């Protein structure tokens, strides 16, 4: 993992901690994909046209609460 990917992963972990959710084994992969695809953390790499999605957006937090994980399987609720 390069420096940019580590920086993105660190930011994603910080957002998860602030929101009270956990990261998954998929989170490092999503962080790397964000860097490769030049996606800001506020844009979902799996659904970039959905303006309501982004890491720890209100829509993703609702999904985590309802289904246990977000759309990207990047974050999950605490057990």
C-alpha positions in Angstrom: 0.0 0.0 0.0 1.4 3.4 -1.0 1.4 6.6 1.0 -1.8 7.9 -0.7 -3.6 4.7 -0.1 -2.5 4.7 3.6 -3.7 8.3 4.0 -7.1 7.5 2.5 -7.4 4.4 4.7 -6.5 6.5 7.8 -9.2 9.0 6.9 -11.7 6.2 6.4 -10.8 4.7 9.8 -11.2 8.1 11.4 -14.6 8.6 9.9 -15.7 5.1 11.0 -14.5 5.9 14.6 -16.3 9.2 14.6 -19.5 7.5 13.4 -19.3 4.6 15.8 -19.0 1.9 13.2 -16.3 -0.6 12.3 -14.3 -1.1 9.2 -14.3 -4.4 7.3 -11.7 -6.5 5.6 -12.8 -4.7 2.4 -11.9 -1.2 3.6 -8.2 -1.3 2.5 -9.3 -2.5 -0.9 -11.8 0.4 -1.2 -9.1 2.9 0.0 -6.8 1.6 -2.8 -9.6 1.7 -5.4 -10.5 5.3 -4.4 -6.9 6.4 -5.1 -6.7 4.5 -8.4 -10.0 5.9 -9.6 -9.3 9.4 -8.2 -12.5 9.4 -6.0 -12.9 11.8 -3.2 -14.0 10.3 0.1 -17.4 12.0 -0.4 -18.0 10.0 -3.6 -18.9 6.3 -3.4 -16.5 4.3 -5.6 -19.2 1.7 -6.1 -21.9 4.1 -7.1 -20.3 7.4 -8.2 -23.5 8.8 -9.8 -25.4 8.6 -6.5 -24.7 12.0 -4.9 -26.2 10.8 -1.6 -23.5 8.2 -1.2 -20.0 8.6 0.2 -18.0 7.2 3.1 -20.1 7.6 6.2 -22.8 9.6 4.5 -26.3 9.7 6.0 -27.4 7.2 3.4 -24.6 4.8 4.1 -25.1 5.1 7.9 -28.8 4.2 7.4 -27.7 1.1 5.4 -25.2 0.1 8.0 -27.9 0.4 10.7 -30.5 -1.5 8.6 -28.5 -4.2 6.9 -25.3 -4.4 8.9 -22.9 -3.1 6.2 -22.8 -0.2 3.7 -23.2 -0.6 0.0 -19.5 -1.2 -0.6 -19.1 -3.6 2.4 -16.5 -1.1 3.7 -18.1 -0.3 7.0 -20.2 -2.4 9.4 -22.2 -1.8 12.6 -20.8 -2.7 15.9 -22.1 -6.0 17.3 
